[in-house]
Amino acid sequence: MATELKVKIKRSFLDNYQRPLYLHPEFIQFEDKDLVNDSFTSFKTSEIKDFRWGVVWYKYYFVFGREYQFYIRNCNNEILKINFNTYFGIKKKECHDLYVSIIDSLWDLYFNKQVNDFVEEFGTGETFYIGDVVINPEGVIISVSKLLKQEKVQIPWEYLRYRLYDSYVSIYSKENPKDINRGFSYKEDWNTFVLYNVIKTILSNKKITHND
């Protein structure tokens, strides 16, 4: 069973307050506001819908800082932002370790179960969305860029392939990878890592090689 995480986060040099973050099997709670009587944002686990995360790099001839960001969205489309900075290498390792710990806990406590639930739905013949991707018994439907518009294209399971990169996942058709492909960013697109794991599991269950 996933373990809860309790940490305190200093968001920036200008925010000297150590803000409690509590990732619990039944809820997320973060002191993200400065209001006296309403300083915390809390989501119940049953309300959590999707998440995205990433690093913003600050550069001026060289990298002088980075901001670690997490966004968690609930079923009412309310968004909880968790963020913290490091500049000029100060406490860079501590910030990176905290970043990894938060990702691991978010995944273990809330989103790994989503993958299992989606795979179960697929096994019963259901059609469902992850972000704007449609997953159905025949394959996946993604939006691909044409000259002047986005066009929805279905990729049958036997032709579906993916590649995993540091900051995004690429999904494409083995038949026409040049024209039928889409990249999904961990930082910009909701639930990219859930999408990746669902597709990976379904292809594995179908004994389909994912990147030939």
C-alpha positions as CSV (number, residue, x, y, z in Angstrom):
1,M,0.0,0.0,0.0
2,A,1.3,3.5,-0.9
3,T,2.5,5.6,2.0
4,E,1.4,9.1,2.7
5,L,3.8,12.0,2.4
6,K,4.1,15.0,4.7
7,V,6.5,17.8,3.7
8,K,6.9,21.5,4.0
9,I,7.5,23.6,0.9
10,K,9.1,27.0,0.6
11,R,7.8,28.2,-2.8
12,S,10.4,30.9,-3.5
13,F,12.9,33.4,-2.0
14,L,10.0,35.9,-1.7
15,D,7.8,33.4,0.1
16,N,9.6,32.6,3.3
17,Y,6.8,30.6,4.8
18,Q,7.2,26.8,5.0
19,R,3.9,25.6,3.6
20,P,2.6,22.1,4.6
21,L,1.8,19.6,1.9
22,Y,0.0,16.5,3.0
23,L,-0.6,13.6,0.5
24,H,-2.9,11.1,2.2
25,P,-4.6,8.0,0.8
26,E,-7.9,9.8,1.3
27,F,-7.1,13.4,0.4
28,I,-4.6,16.0,-0.8
29,Q,-4.1,19.2,1.3
30,F,-1.7,22.1,0.7
31,E,-1.5,25.5,2.3
32,D,-1.4,27.4,-1.0
33,K,-3.2,30.6,0.1
34,D,-2.4,33.5,2.4
35,L,-5.9,33.9,3.8
36,V,-6.2,33.8,7.6
37,N,-9.3,31.7,7.8
38,D,-8.9,29.8,4.5
39,S,-5.3,29.0,3.8
40,F,-5.6,25.4,2.7
41,T,-6.8,23.8,-0.5
42,S,-8.0,20.2,-0.1
43,F,-9.3,17.6,-2.5
44,K,-10.7,14.2,-1.5
45,T,-9.2,11.3,-3.3
46,S,-12.6,10.4,-4.9
47,E,-12.7,14.0,-6.4
48,I,-9.2,13.9,-8.0
49,K,-9.5,13.7,-11.8
50,D,-6.1,14.3,-13.4
51,F,-2.6,15.9,-13.0
52,R,0.4,17.2,-14.9
53,W,3.9,18.2,-13.8
54,G,7.2,19.5,-15.1
55,V,10.1,21.9,-14.7
56,V,10.3,25.5,-15.9
57,W,13.9,26.4,-16.7
58,Y,15.1,30.0,-16.2
59,K,17.9,30.9,-18.6
60,Y,19.9,34.0,-19.4
61,Y,22.9,32.7,-21.4
62,F,23.0,29.9,-18.9
63,V,20.5,28.1,-16.7
64,F,20.3,30.0,-13.4
65,G,17.1,28.5,-11.9
66,R,14.3,26.1,-12.2
67,E,10.7,25.9,-10.9
68,Y,9.2,22.6,-10.1
69,Q,5.4,22.5,-10.8
70,F,2.5,20.2,-10.1
71,Y,-1.1,20.8,-11.1
72,I,-3.9,18.6,-9.7
73,R,-7.4,19.0,-11.0
74,N,-10.6,17.7,-9.4
75,C,-14.0,16.8,-10.9
76,N,-15.2,20.4,-10.6
77,N,-12.2,21.5,-12.7
78,E,-10.7,23.3,-9.7
79,I,-6.9,23.2,-9.9
80,L,-4.4,22.9,-7.0
81,K,-0.9,24.1,-7.9
82,I,2.1,23.0,-6.0
83,N,5.4,24.7,-6.9
84,F,8.9,25.6,-5.6
85,N,12.1,27.1,-6.9
86,T,15.8,26.8,-6.8
87,Y,18.3,29.3,-8.1
88,F,22.0,29.2,-8.8
89,G,22.2,25.6,-7.6
90,I,21.2,26.4,-4.0
91,K,19.6,23.3,-2.5
92,K,19.3,21.8,-6.0
93,K,19.6,18.2,-4.9
94,E,17.1,18.7,-2.1
95,C,14.6,20.3,-4.5
96,H,15.0,17.5,-7.0
97,D,14.6,14.8,-4.4
98,L,11.4,16.5,-3.2
99,Y,10.2,16.7,-6.8
100,V,10.7,13.0,-7.3
101,S,9.1,12.2,-3.9
102,I,5.9,14.1,-4.8
103,I,5.7,12.5,-8.2
104,D,6.0,9.1,-6.7
105,S,3.4,9.7,-4.0
106,L,0.9,11.3,-6.4
107,W,1.2,8.3,-8.6
108,D,1.1,5.6,-5.9
109,L,-1.7,7.2,-3.9
110,Y,-4.1,8.5,-6.6
111,F,-3.2,7.8,-10.3
112,N,-2.0,4.2,-10.5
113,K,-5.5,3.1,-9.5
114,Q,-6.9,5.1,-12.4
115,V,-4.8,3.1,-14.8
116,N,-6.1,-0.2,-13.3
117,D,-9.7,1.1,-13.5
118,F,-9.3,2.2,-17.1
119,V,-7.8,-1.2,-18.1
120,E,-10.7,-2.9,-16.4
121,E,-13.2,-0.7,-18.3
122,F,-11.4,-1.6,-21.6
123,G,-11.7,-5.3,-20.7
124,T,-15.5,-5.0,-20.6
125,G,-15.6,-3.3,-24.0
126,E,-16.1,0.2,-22.7
127,T,-15.1,3.4,-24.6
128,F,-13.6,6.2,-22.5
129,Y,-11.5,9.4,-22.7
130,I,-8.1,10.1,-21.2
131,G,-7.7,13.8,-21.8
132,D,-8.8,14.3,-25.3
133,V,-7.8,10.8,-26.5
134,V,-10.6,8.3,-27.1
135,I,-9.8,4.7,-26.2
136,N,-12.2,2.1,-27.6
137,P,-12.1,-1.6,-28.4
138,E,-10.9,-0.9,-32.0
139,G,-8.0,1.4,-31.1
140,V,-7.4,5.0,-30.1
141,I,-8.6,8.3,-31.6
142,I,-6.1,11.2,-31.5
143,S,-6.1,14.7,-32.9
144,V,-3.3,15.2,-35.5
145,S,-2.2,18.5,-37.0
146,K,-3.1,19.3,-40.6
147,L,-2.3,22.5,-42.6
148,L,-5.1,24.6,-41.2
149,K,-6.8,22.4,-38.6
150,Q,-6.7,19.5,-36.2
151,E,-8.1,16.2,-37.6
152,K,-9.3,13.2,-35.5
153,V,-7.8,9.9,-36.6
154,Q,-8.3,6.4,-35.3
155,I,-5.3,4.2,-35.0
156,P,-6.2,0.5,-34.8
157,W,-4.5,-1.4,-31.9
158,E,-2.4,-3.5,-34.3
159,Y,-0.8,-0.4,-35.8
160,L,-0.6,1.7,-32.6
161,R,3.0,2.4,-31.4
162,Y,4.5,4.8,-28.8
163,R,7.9,6.1,-27.7
164,L,8.7,7.5,-24.2
165,Y,10.9,10.6,-23.8
166,D,12.0,12.6,-20.9
167,S,9.3,15.3,-21.2
168,Y,6.7,13.7,-23.4
169,V,5.2,10.6,-24.9
170,S,4.8,10.1,-28.7
171,I,1.9,8.1,-30.0
172,Y,1.8,7.2,-33.7
173,S,0.6,4.8,-36.4
174,K,3.0,2.2,-37.6
175,E,1.4,2.5,-41.1
176,N,2.0,6.2,-41.4
177,P,4.2,7.6,-38.6
178,K,5.0,10.8,-40.4
179,D,1.4,12.0,-40.7
180,I,-0.4,10.2,-38.0
181,N,1.4,11.1,-34.7
182,R,0.9,13.2,-31.6
183,G,3.1,14.2,-28.7
184,F,1.7,14.5,-25.2
185,S,3.7,16.6,-22.7
186,Y,3.9,15.7,-19.0
187,K,3.9,19.4,-18.2
188,E,1.3,20.8,-20.6
189,D,-1.2,17.9,-21.2
190,W,-3.4,16.4,-18.4
191,N,-2.9,12.8,-17.4
192,T,-0.2,12.0,-20.0
193,F,1.4,9.4,-17.7
194,V,-1.9,7.8,-17.1
195,L,-2.5,7.6,-20.9
196,Y,0.9,6.1,-21.5
197,N,0.5,3.4,-18.8
198,V,-3.0,2.5,-20.1
199,I,-1.8,2.1,-23.7
200,K,1.3,0.3,-22.6
201,T,-0.8,-2.2,-20.6
202,I,-3.3,-2.8,-23.3
203,L,-0.7,-3.4,-26.0
204,S,1.2,-5.7,-23.6
205,N,-2.0,-7.7,-23.0
206,K,-2.5,-7.9,-26.7
207,K,1.1,-9.1,-27.2
208,I,1.8,-6.2,-29.5
209,T,5.4,-4.7,-29.7
210,H,5.1,-1.0,-28.9
211,N,7.8,0.6,-31.0
212,D,8.8,-1.6,-33.9
